[in-house]
Amino acid sequence: MKFNKTILGLALALVMTPSWGHGEHGSNTVWKTTDGHQVLSANGECVRAFDFASLGRNSCHAPEIVEVPVVAEVVVPVVAEVVVPVEVVEAAAPMAVLSVEPHKTSVYFDTNSAALSMESKMAIDGVIDASLDAEVLLAVQVVGHADSRGDTDYNLNLSQDRVDAVVAHLAARGITTSSSFAQGEARPVMENGTENLSASRRADVLIKAQVKTMN
């Protein structure tokens, strides 16, 4: 008498484990012993449950597990842009500075003469031109002289005539004289104890100009 190996295995399992039950699917899907083991046939095969017969697989086999590689998320650190404040230093505004510049010259005359030569006129024009950029002319001074020869009063009058000649030339250039003096022979030019007569016959011109410069 021949027995099916599956039935024989089931019988042996029932003999070895008198208490057994079915799985958690109901309808006797997976037969287990009371200690939770699957019921196997004599060939080590799971006992096929009736409701799993159509699936073509053993009911107690664990489902195939396919391992899916886990790709770790790469976190790229975000570097915050650091904005360094730049202090803008404005250049100091230039300051105006007022100063006084003196411009002076001396012009010379022939003996007993108050006439201005061309050279004398050019010398006076030079100090005028040097003062053209002035903010204001603070002073325009003319002092006349004579040598010590002759009468003192004559020499005083002659020195005044020389002053007047220079003042007239300044006025012709638009410059007003603020002060003038006739000193006659009182201030001769001395060299090694002897008077330089040609140097004493002179008129001194001084223009004080106030100028503005940017510092």
FIKOLZA-1660 file (N, C-alpha, C; in steps of 0.1 Angstrom, whole numbers, plus 5000, padded with zeros to 4 digits):
% residues 215
   i   px   py   pz ch aa at
   1 5009 4988 5000  A  M  N
   1 5000 5000 5000  A  M CA
   1 5009 5012 5000  A  M  C
   2 5007 5021 4991  A  K  N
   2 5015 5033 4989  A  K CA
   2 5008 5045 4995  A  K  C
   3 5017 5054 5003  A  F  N
   3 5012 5066 5009  A  F CA
   3 5018 5078 5002  A  F  C
   4 5011 5088 5001  A  N  N
   4 5017 5101 4996  A  N CA
   4 5026 5106 5006  A  N  C
   5 5038 5111 5002  A  K  N
   5 5048 5116 5011  A  K CA
   5 5044 5128 5018  A  K  C
   6 5036 5136 5012  A  T  N
   6 5031 5148 5019  A  T CA
   6 5022 5145 5030  A  T  C
   7 5013 5135 5028  A  I  N
   7 5003 5130 5039  A  I CA
   7 5011 5124 5050  A  I  C
   8 5022 5116 5046  A  L  N
   8 5029 5110 5057  A  L CA
   8 5036 5120 5065  A  L  C
   9 5042 5130 5059  A  G  N
   9 5049 5141 5067  A  G CA
   9 5039 5148 5076  A  G  C
  10 5027 5151 5071  A  L  N
  10 5017 5157 5079  A  L CA
  10 5013 5149 5091  A  L  C
  11 5012 5135 5089  A  A  N
  11 5009 5126 5099  A  A CA
  11 5019 5126 5110  A  A  C
  12 5032 5126 5106  A  L  N
  12 5043 5126 5115  A  L CA
  12 5043 5139 5123  A  L  C
  13 5040 5150 5117  A  A  N
  13 5040 5162 5124  A  A CA
  13 5029 5162 5134  A  A  C
  14 5018 5157 5131  A  L  N
  14 5007 5157 5141  A  L CA
  14 5010 5147 5152  A  L  C
  15 5017 5137 5150  A  V  N
  15 5021 5128 5160  A  V CA
  15 5031 5134 5170  A  V  C
  16 5041 5141 5164  A  M  N
  16 5051 5147 5172  A  M CA
  16 5046 5159 5180  A  M  C
  17 5036 5166 5174  A  T  N
  17 5031 5178 5181  A  T CA
  17 5016 5177 5181  A  T  C
  18 5011 5171 5192  A  P  N
  18 4997 5169 5192  A  P CA
  18 4988 5181 5191  A  P  C
  19 4994 5193 5195  A  S  N
  19 4985 5205 5194  A  S CA
  19 4991 5214 5183  A  S  C
  20 4983 5217 5173  A  W  N
  20 4988 5225 5162  A  W CA
  20 4976 5234 5157  A  W  C
  21 4980 5243 5149  A  G  N
  21 4969 5253 5144  A  G CA
  21 4973 5258 5131  A  G  C
  22 4965 5268 5127  A  H  N
  22 4968 5274 5113  A  H CA
  22 4973 5288 5115  A  H  C
  23 4977 5293 5104  A  G  N
  23 4983 5307 5105  A  G CA
  23 4973 5318 5106  A  G  C
  24 4978 5330 5105  A  E  N
  24 4970 5342 5108  A  E CA
  24 4961 5347 5096  A  E  C
  25 4962 5339 5085  A  H  N
  25 4954 5343 5073  A  H CA
  25 4940 5337 5073  A  H  C
  26 4938 5328 5082  A  G  N
  26 4925 5320 5082  A  G CA
  26 4925 5310 5071  A  G  C
  27 4915 5302 5070  A  S  N
  27 4914 5291 5059  A  S CA
  27 4926 5282 5059  A  S  C
  28 4933 5280 5070  A  N  N
  28 4944 5270 5070  A  N CA
  28 4955 5273 5061  A  N  C
  29 4959 5286 5059  A  T  N
  29 4969 5290 5049  A  T CA
  29 4982 5285 5053  A  T  C
  30 4987 5287 5065  A  V  N
  30 5000 5282 5070  A  V CA
  30 4998 5274 5082  A  V  C
  31 5002 5261 5081  A  W  N
  31 5000 5252 5092  A  W CA
  31 5012 5254 5101  A  W  C
  32 5010 5255 5114  A  K  N
  32 5021 5257 5124  A  K CA
  32 5018 5248 5136  A  K  C
  33 5029 5244 5142  A  T  N
  33 5028 5237 5155  A  T CA
  33 5025 5247 5165  A  T  C
  34 5022 5242 5177  A  T  N
  34 5019 5251 5188  A  T CA
  34 5030 5260 5192  A  T  C
  35 5043 5256 5189  A  D  N
  35 5054 5265 5193  A  D CA
  35 5058 5274 5181  A  D  C
  36 5049 5275 5171  A  G  N
  36 5051 5285 5161  A  G CA
  36 5059 5281 5149  A  G  C
  37 5063 5268 5147  A  H  N
  37 5070 5264 5136  A  H CA
  37 5061 5259 5125  A  H  C
  38 5065 5261 5112  A  Q  N
  38 5057 5256 5101  A  Q CA
  38 5058 5241 5100  A  Q  C
  39 5047 5235 5096  A  V  N
  39 5046 5221 5094  A  V CA
  39 5052 5217 5081  A  V  C
  40 5062 5208 5081  A  L  N
  40 5069 5204 5069  A  L CA
  40 5066 5190 5066  A  L  C
  41 5068 5187 5053  A  S  N
  41 5066 5173 5049  A  S CA
  41 5079 5165 5051  A  S  C
  42 5079 5152 5048  A  A  N
  42 5091 5144 5050  A  A CA
  42 5102 5148 5042  A  A  C
  43 5099 5155 5031  A  N  N
  43 5110 5160 5022  A  N CA
  43 5114 5174 5026  A  N  C
  44 5110 5179 5037  A  G  N
  44 5113 5192 5041  A  G CA
  44 5106 5203 5034  A  G  C
  45 5095 5200 5027  A  E  N
  45 5087 5210 5020  A  E CA
  45 5076 5214 5029  A  E  C
  46 5072 5227 5027  A  C  N
  46 5060 5232 5035  A  C CA
  46 5048 5225 5030  A  C  C
  47 5039 5223 5040  A  V  N
  47 5026 5217 5036  A  V CA
  47 5018 5227 5029  A  V  C
  48 5014 5224 5016  A  R  N
  48 5006 5233 5008  A  R CA
  48 4992 5234 5014  A  R  C
  49 4988 5246 5017  A  A  N
  49 4974 5249 5021  A  A CA
  49 4965 5249 5009  A  A  C
  50 4952 5246 5012  A  F  N
  50 4943 5245 5001  A  F CA
  50 4941 5258 4994  A  F  C
  51 4940 5269 5002  A  D  N
  51 4937 5282 4995  A  D CA
  51 4950 5288 4989  A  D  C
  52 4961 5282 4991  A  F  N
  52 4974 5287 4984  A  F CA
  52 4977 5279 4972  A  F  C
  53 4970 5268 4969  A  A  N
  53 4973 5259 4959  A  A CA
  53 4974 5267 4945  A  A  C
  54 4965 5276 4944  A  S  N
  54 4965 5284 4931  A  S CA
  54 4976 5293 4929  A  S  C
  55 4983 5296 4940  A  L  N
  55 4995 5305 4939  A  L CA
  55 5007 5299 4934  A  L  C
  56 5008 5286 4935  A  G  N
  56 5020 5278 4930  A  G CA
  56 5032 5280 4938  A  G  C
  57 5030 5283 4951  A  R  N
  57 5041 5284 4960  A  R CA
  57 5038 5278 4974  A  R  C
  58 5048 5275 4981  A  N  N
  58 5046 5269 4995  A  N CA
  58 5041 5280 5004  A  N  C
  59 5031 5277 5012  A  S  N
  59 5025 5287 5020  A  S CA
  59 5034 5292 5031  A  S  C
  60 5044 5284 5036  A  C  N
  60 5052 5288 5047  A  C CA
  60 5065 5294 5043  A  C  C
  61 5067 5295 5030  A  H  N
  61 5079 5302 5026  A  H CA
  61 5078 5317 5028  A  H  C
  62 5089 5323 5033  A  A  N
  62 5088 5338 5035  A  A CA
  62 5089 5344 5021  A  A  C
  63 5082 5355 5020  A  P  N
  63 5082 5362 5007  A  P CA
  63 5097 5367 5003  A  P  C
  64 5099 5367 4990  A  E  N
  64 5113 5371 4986  A  E CA
  64 5115 5386 4990  A  E  C
  65 5126 5388 4996  A  I  N
  65 5130 5402 5000  A  I CA
  65 5141 5407 4991  A  I  C
  66 5137 5418 4984  A  V  N
  66 5147 5424 4976  A  V CA
  66 5153 5436 4983  A  V  C
  67 5166 5435 4985  A  E  N
  67 5172 5447 4992  A  E CA
  67 5174 5458 4982  A  E  C
  68 5169 5469 4986  A  V  N
  68 5171 5482 4978  A  V CA
  68 5181 5490 4985  A  V  C
  69 5192 5493 4977  A  P  N
  69 5203 5501 4983  A  P CA
  69 5197 5515 4987  A  P  C
  70 5201 5518 4999  A  V  N
  70 5197 5531 5005  A  V CA
  70 5208 5542 5001  A  V  C
  71 5203 5551 4994  A  V  N
  71 5213 5562 4990  A  V CA
  71 5212 5573 5000  A  V  C
  72 5223 5575 5007  A  A  N
  72 5224 5585 5017  A  A CA
  72 5222 5599 5011  A  A  C
  73 5214 5607 5017  A  E  N
  73 5213 5620 5012  A  E CA
  73 5225 5628 5016  A  E  C
  74 5231 5634 5006  A  V  N
  74 5243 5642 5008  A  V CA
  74 5238 5657 5011  A  V  C
  75 5242 5661 5022  A  V  N
  75 5238 5675 5026  A  V CA
  75 5250 5684 5023  A  V  C
  76 5248 5692 5014  A  V  N
  76 5259 5702 5010  A  V CA
  76 5257 5714 5019  A  V  C
  77 5267 5717 5027  A  P  N
  77 5266 5728 5036  A  P CA
  77 5265 5741 5028  A  P  C
  78 5256 5750 5032  A  V  N
  78 5254 5763 5025  A  V CA
  78 5263 5773 5033  A  V  C
  79 5272 5778 5026  A  V  N
  79 5281 5788 5032  A  V CA
  79 5275 5802 5030  A  V  C
  80 5271 5808 5041  A  A  N
  80 5265 5821 5040  A  A CA
  80 5275 5831 5035  A  A  C
  81 5271 5840 5026  A  E  N
  81 5279 5850 5021  A  E CA
  81 5282 5861 5032  A  E  C
  82 5294 5863 5035  A  V  N
  82 5298 5872 5045  A  V CA
  82 5300 5886 5039  A  V  C
  83 5292 5895 5042  A  V  N
  83 5294 5909 5037  A  V CA
  83 5301 5917 5047  A  V  C
  84 5313 5921 5043  A  V  N
  84 5321 5930 5052  A  V CA
  84 5318 5944 5049  A  V  C
  85 5313 5951 5058  A  P  N
  85 5310 5966 5056  A  P CA
  85 5323 5973 5053  A  P  C
  86 5323 5982 5043  A  V  N
  86 5334 5990 5039  A  V CA
  86 5331 6004 5043  A  V  C
  87 5340 6009 5052  A  E  N
  87 5338 6023 5056  A  E CA
  87 5343 6032 5046  A  E  C
  88 5334 6041 5041  A  V  N
  88 5338 6051 5031  A  V CA
  88 5342 6063 5039  A  V  C
  89 5355 6067 5037  A  V  N
  89 5360 6079 5043  A  V CA
  89 5361 6090 5033  A  V  C
  90 5353 6100 5035  A  E  N
  90 5353 6111 5026  A  E CA
  90 5365 6120 5028  A  E  C
  91 5370 6124 5017  A  A  N
  91 5382 6133 5019  A  A CA
  91 5377 6146 5025  A  A  C
  92 5385 6152 5033  A  A  N
  92 5382 6164 5040  A  A CA
  92 5381 6175 5029  A  A  C
  93 5371 6183 5030  A  A  N
  93 5370 6194 5021  A  A CA
  93 5381 6204 5023  A  A  C
  94 5387 6209 5012  A  P  N
  94 5398 6219 5013  A  P CA
  94 5394 6231 5020  A  P  C
  95 5402 6237 5028  A  M  N
  95 5399 6249 5036  A  M CA
  95 5407 6261 5030  A  M  C
  96 5400 6272 5029  A  A  N
  96 5406 6284 5024  A  A CA
  96 5414 6290 5035  A  A  C
  97 5427 6294 5032  A  V  N
  97 5436 6301 5041  A  V CA
  97 5439 6314 5035  A  V  C
  98 5437 6324 5043  A  L  N
  98 5441 6338 5039  A  L CA
  98 5455 6341 5044  A  L  C
  99 5462 6347 5035  A  S  N
  99 5476 6352 5039  A  S CA
  99 5479 6365 5033  A  S  C
 100 5489 6372 5038  A  V  N
 100 5493 6385 5032  A  V CA
 100 5506 6383 5025  A  V  C
 101 5506 6388 5012  A  E  N
 101 5518 6388 5004  A  E CA
 101 5523 6402 5001  A  E  C
 102 5535 6405 5005  A  P  N
 102 5540 6419 5001  A  P CA
 102 5547 6419 4988  A  P  C
 103 5544 6428 4980  A  H  N
 103 5551 6430 4967  A  H CA
 103 5556 6444 4966  A  H  C
 104 5569 6445 4964  A  K  N
 104 5576 6458 4965  A  K CA
 104 5587 6459 4954  A  K  C
 105 5590 6472 4951  A  T  N
 105 5600 6475 4942  A  T CA
 105 5605 6489 4945  A  T  C
 106 5616 6493 4939  A  S  N
 106 5621 6507 4940  A  S CA
 106 5624 6511 4925  A  S  C
 107 5620 6524 4923  A  V  N
 107 5623 6530 4909  A  V CA
 107 5633 6542 4911  A  V  C
 108 5641 6544 4901  A  Y  N
 108 5651 6554 4903  A  Y CA
 108 5650 6566 4893  A  Y  C
 109 5655 6578 4897  A  F  N
 109 5653 6590 4889  A  F CA
 109 5666 6596 4886  A  F  C
 110 5666 6604 4875  A  D  N
 110 5678 6612 4872  A  D CA
 110 5679 6624 4882  A  D  C
 111 5691 6630 4882  A  T  N
 111 5693 6642 4891  A  T CA
 111 5683 6653 4888  A  T  C
 112 5677 6658 4898  A  N  N
 112 5667 6669 4898  A  N CA
 112 5655 6666 4888  A  N  C
 113 5651 6653 4888  A  S  N
 113 5640 6649 4879  A  S CA
 113 5630 6640 4887  A  S  C
 114 5618 6641 4883  A  A  N
 114 5607 6632 4888  A  A CA
 114 5600 6625 4877  A  A  C
 115 5606 6624 4865  A  A  N
 115 5600 6617 4854  A  A CA
 115 5603 6602 4855  A  A  C
 116 5593 6594 4853  A  L  N
 116 5595 6580 4853  A  L CA
 116 5600 6575 4840  A  L  C
 117 5611 6567 4840  A  S  N
 117 5617 6561 4828  A  S CA
 117 5608 6549 4825  A  S  C
 118 5610 6544 4812  A  M  N
 118 5603 6532 4808  A  M CA
 118 5606 6520 4818  A  M  C
 119 5619 6519 4822  A  E  N
 119 5623 6508 4831  A  E CA
 119 5616 6510 4844  A  E  C
 120 5614 6522 4849  A  S  N
 120 5607 6524 4862  A  S CA
 120 5592 6520 4861  A  S  C
 121 5586 6524 4849  A  K  N
 121 5572 6520 4847  A  K CA
 121 5570 6505 4847  A  K  C
 122 5579 6498 4841  A  M  N
 122 5578 6483 4840  A  M CA
 122 5580 6477 4854  A  M  C
 123 5589 6483 4862  A  A  N
 123 5590 6478 4876  A  A CA
 123 5578 6480 4884  A  A  C
 124 5571 6491 4882  A  I  N
 124 5558 6493 4890  A  I CA
 124 5547 6484 4884  A  I  C
 125 5547 6482 4871  A  D  N
 125 5537 6472 4866  A  D CA
 125 5539 6458 4871  A  D  C
 126 5552 6455 4874  A  G  N
 126 5555 6441 4879  A  G CA
 126 5548 6439 4892  A  G  C
 127 5549 6448 4901  A  V  N
 127 5543 6446 4914  A  V CA
 127 5527 6447 4913  A  V  C
 128 5522 6454 4904  A  I  N
 128 5508 6455 4902  A  I CA
 128 5503 6441 4897  A  I  C
 129 5510 6436 4887  A  D  N
 129 5506 6423 4881  A  D CA
 129 5507 6411 4891  A  D  C
 130 5517 6412 4900  A  A  N
 130 5518 6402 4910  A  A CA
 130 5507 6402 4920  A  A  C
 131 5499 6413 4921  A  S  N
 131 5489 6415 4931  A  S CA
 131 5475 6413 4925  A  S  C
 132 5474 6409 4912  A  L  N
 132 5461 6408 4905  A  L CA
 132 5452 6397 4911  A  L  C
 133 5458 6386 4916  A  D  N
 133 5450 6375 4922  A  D CA
 133 5446 6377 4936  A  D  C
 134 5449 6389 4942  A  A  N
 134 5446 6392 4956  A  A CA
 134 5431 6392 4958  A  A  C
 135 5427 6388 4970  A  E  N
 135 5413 6389 4974  A  E CA
 135 5410 6404 4976  A  E  C
 136 5420 6411 4982  A  V  N
 136 5419 6425 4985  A  V CA
 136 5433 6431 4987  A  V  C
 137 5435 6443 4983  A  L  N
 137 5447 6450 4985  A  L CA
 137 5446 6457 4999  A  L  C
 138 5455 6453 5008  A  L  N
 138 5454 6458 5021  A  L CA
 138 5461 6472 5022  A  L  C
 139 5471 6473 5014  A  A  N
 139 5478 6486 5015  A  A CA
 139 5486 6488 5002  A  A  C
 140 5486 6501 4998  A  V  N
 140 5495 6505 4986  A  V CA
 140 5502 6518 4991  A  V  C
 141 5515 6516 4992  A  Q  N
 141 5523 6527 4999  A  Q CA
 141 5534 6531 4989  A  Q  C
 142 5536 6545 4988  A  V  N
 142 5547 6550 4980  A  V CA
 142 5555 6560 4989  A  V  C
 143 5568 6559 4989  A  V  N
 143 5577 6568 4997  A  V CA
 143 5587 6573 4987  A  V  C
 144 5588 6587 4987  A  G  N
 144 5598 6593 4978  A  G CA
 144 5611 6598 4985  A  G  C
 145 5622 6598 4978  A  H  N
 145 5635 6602 4984  A  H CA
 145 5643 6610 4974  A  H  C
 146 5653 6617 4979  A  A  N
 146 5663 6625 4971  A  A CA
 146 5676 6623 4977  A  A  C
 147 5687 6626 4969  A  D  N
 147 5700 6626 4975  A  D CA
 147 5703 6638 4984  A  D  C
 148 5714 6638 4990  A  S  N
 148 5717 6649 5000  A  S CA
 148 5723 6661 4994  A  S  C
 149 5725 6662 4981  A  R  N
 149 5731 6674 4975  A  R CA
 149 5720 6684 4974  A  R  C
 150 5723 6697 4976  A  G  N
 150 5714 6708 4974  A  G CA
 150 5707 6711 4987  A  G  C
 151 5697 6720 4985  A  D  N
 151 5689 6725 4996  A  D CA
 151 5680 6714 5002  A  D  C
 152 5678 6714 5015  A  T  N
 152 5670 6704 5021  A  T CA
 152 5655 6705 5017  A  T  C
 153 5650 6718 5017  A  D  N
 153 5636 6720 5013  A  D CA
 153 5634 6716 4998  A  D  C
 154 5644 6719 4990  A  Y  N
 154 5643 6716 4976  A  Y CA
 154 5642 6701 4974  A  Y  C
 155 5651 6694 4982  A  N  N
 155 5651 6679 4981  A  N CA
 155 5638 6673 4986  A  N  C
 156 5632 6679 4996  A  L  N
 156 5619 6674 5001  A  L CA
 156 5608 6676 4991  A  L  C
 157 5608 6687 4984  A  N  N
 157 5598 6689 4973  A  N CA
 157 5600 6680 4962  A  N  C
 158 5613 6678 4958  A  L  N
 158 5616 6669 4947  A  L CA
 158 5612 6655 4950  A  L  C
 159 5614 6651 4963  A  S  N
 159 5609 6637 4966  A  S CA
 159 5594 6636 4966  A  S  C
 160 5587 6647 4969  A  Q  N
 160 5572 6647 4967  A  Q CA
 160 5568 6646 4953  A  Q  C
 161 5575 6653 4944  A  D  N
 161 5572 6652 4930  A  D CA
 161 5574 6637 4925  A  D  C
 162 5584 6631 4930  A  R  N
 162 5586 6617 4926  A  R CA
 162 5575 6608 4931  A  R  C
 163 5570 6610 4943  A  V  N
 163 5559 6603 4948  A  V CA
 163 5546 6605 4939  A  V  C
 164 5544 6617 4936  A  D  N
 164 5532 6620 4928  A  D CA
 164 5533 6613 4914  A  D  C
 165 5545 6612 4908  A  A  N
 165 5546 6605 4895  A  A CA
 165 5543 6590 4897  A  A  C
 166 5547 6584 4907  A  V  N
 166 5544 6570 4909  A  V CA
 166 5529 6568 4912  A  V  C
 167 5523 6577 4920  A  V  N
 167 5509 6575 4924  A  V CA
 167 5501 6577 4911  A  V  C
 168 5505 6586 4902  A  A  N
 168 5497 6588 4890  A  A CA
 168 5498 6575 4881  A  A  C
 169 5509 6569 4880  A  H  N
 169 5511 6557 4872  A  H CA
 169 5502 6545 4878  A  H  C
 170 5502 6544 4891  A  L  N
 170 5493 6534 4898  A  L CA
 170 5479 6537 4895  A  L  C
 171 5475 6549 4895  A  A  N
 171 5461 6552 4893  A  A CA
 171 5457 6549 4878  A  A  C
 172 5467 6551 4869  A  A  N
 172 5464 6548 4855  A  A CA
 172 5462 6533 4853  A  A  C
 173 5467 6525 4862  A  R  N
 173 5465 6510 4862  A  R CA
 173 5453 6506 4871  A  R  C
 174 5446 6515 4876  A  G  N
 174 5434 6512 4885  A  G CA
 174 5438 6509 4899  A  G  C
 175 5449 6513 4904  A  I  N
 175 5453 6510 4917  A  I CA
 175 5453 6523 4925  A  I  C
 176 5446 6523 4937  A  T  N
 176 5445 6535 4945  A  T CA
 176 5455 6534 4956  A  T  C
 177 5463 6545 4958  A  T  N
 177 5473 6545 4968  A  T CA
 177 5467 6548 4981  A  T  C
 178 5471 6540 4991  A  S  N
 178 5465 6542 5005  A  S CA
 178 5473 6552 5013  A  S  C
 179 5486 6553 5011  A  S  N
 179 5494 6562 5019  A  S CA
 179 5507 6566 5010  A  S  C
 180 5512 6578 5013  A  S  N
 180 5524 6582 5006  A  S CA
 180 5531 6592 5014  A  S  C
 181 5545 6592 5013  A  F  N
 181 5553 6600 5021  A  F CA
 181 5565 6606 5013  A  F  C
 182 5568 6618 5015  A  A  N
 182 5580 6624 5009  A  A CA
 182 5590 6626 5020  A  A  C
 183 5602 6620 5019  A  Q  N
 183 5612 6620 5030  A  Q CA
 183 5624 6629 5026  A  Q  C
 184 5625 6634 5014  A  G  N
 184 5636 6643 5010  A  G CA
 184 5649 6635 5011  A  G  C
 185 5659 6641 5018  A  E  N
 185 5672 6635 5019  A  E CA
 185 5674 6628 5032  A  E  C
 186 5663 6625 5039  A  A  N
 186 5664 6619 5053  A  A CA
 186 5669 6605 5053  A  A  C
 187 5668 6597 5042  A  R  N
 187 5672 6583 5042  A  R CA
 187 5680 6580 5030  A  R  C
 188 5692 6585 5030  A  P  N
 188 5701 6582 5019  A  P CA
 188 5706 6567 5019  A  P  C
 189 5710 6562 5007  A  V  N
 189 5715 6549 5007  A  V CA
 189 5731 6550 5008  A  V  C
 190 5736 6544 5019  A  M  N
 190 5750 6544 5022  A  M CA
 190 5757 6531 5019  A  M  C
 191 5769 6532 5013  A  E  N
 191 5777 6520 5010  A  E CA
 191 5791 6523 5015  A  E  C
 192 5796 6516 5024  A  N  N
 192 5809 6517 5030  A  N CA
 192 5812 6532 5035  A  N  C
 193 5802 6538 5041  A  G  N
 193 5803 6551 5047  A  G CA
 193 5801 6562 5037  A  G  C
 194 5798 6559 5024  A  T  N
 194 5797 6569 5014  A  T CA
 194 5783 6568 5008  A  T  C
 195 5776 6579 5005  A  E  N
 195 5763 6578 4999  A  E CA
 195 5763 6574 4985  A  E  C
 196 5754 6565 4981  A  N  N
 196 5752 6561 4967  A  N CA
 196 5742 6571 4962  A  N  C
 197 5746 6581 4955  A  L  N
 197 5737 6592 4951  A  L CA
 197 5726 6587 4941  A  L  C
 198 5729 6578 4932  A  S  N
 198 5719 6573 4922  A  S CA
 198 5709 6565 4929  A  S  C
 199 5713 6557 4939  A  A  N
 199 5704 6549 4947  A  A CA
 199 5695 6557 4956  A  A  C
 200 5700 6568 4961  A  S  N
 200 5692 6577 4970  A  S CA
 200 5681 6584 4962  A  S  C
 201 5682 6586 4949  A  R  N
 201 5672 6593 4941  A  R CA
 201 5661 6582 4937  A  R  C
 202 5652 6580 4945  A  R  N
 202 5644 6568 4943  A  R CA
 202 5630 6571 4949  A  R  C
 203 5621 6561 4945  A  A  N
 203 5607 6560 4952  A  A CA
 203 5605 6545 4954  A  A  C
 204 5601 6542 4967  A  D  N
 204 5598 6528 4971  A  D CA
 204 5583 6526 4970  A  D  C
 205 5580 6515 4963  A  V  N
 205 5566 6511 4962  A  V CA
 205 5563 6498 4969  A  V  C
 206 5553 6498 4977  A  L  N
 206 5549 6485 4985  A  L CA
 206 5534 6483 4983  A  L  C
 207 5531 6471 4979  A  I  N
 207 5517 6467 4978  A  I CA
 207 5515 6454 4987  A  I  C
 208 5506 6455 4997  A  K  N
 208 5503 6444 5005  A  K CA
 208 5490 6438 5001  A  K  C
 209 5491 6425 4996  A  A  N
 209 5479 6419 4990  A  A CA
 209 5475 6407 4999  A  A  C
 210 5462 6406 5002  A  Q  N
 210 5457 6395 5009  A  Q CA
 210 5452 6384 4999  A  Q  C
 211 5458 6372 5000  A  V  N
 211 5455 6362 4990  A  V CA
 211 5448 6350 4997  A  V  C
 212 5440 6342 4990  A  K  N
 212 5434 6331 4995  A  K CA
 212 5440 6318 4988  A  K  C
 213 5444 6309 4996  A  T  N
 213 5450 6296 4991  A  T CA
 213 5442 6285 4998  A  T  C
 214 5441 6274 4990  A  M  N
 214 5433 6262 4995  A  M CA
 214 5443 6253 5002  A  M  C
 215 5440 6249 5014  A  N  N
 215 5449 6241 5022  A  N CA
 215 5445 6226 5021  A  N  C
% end
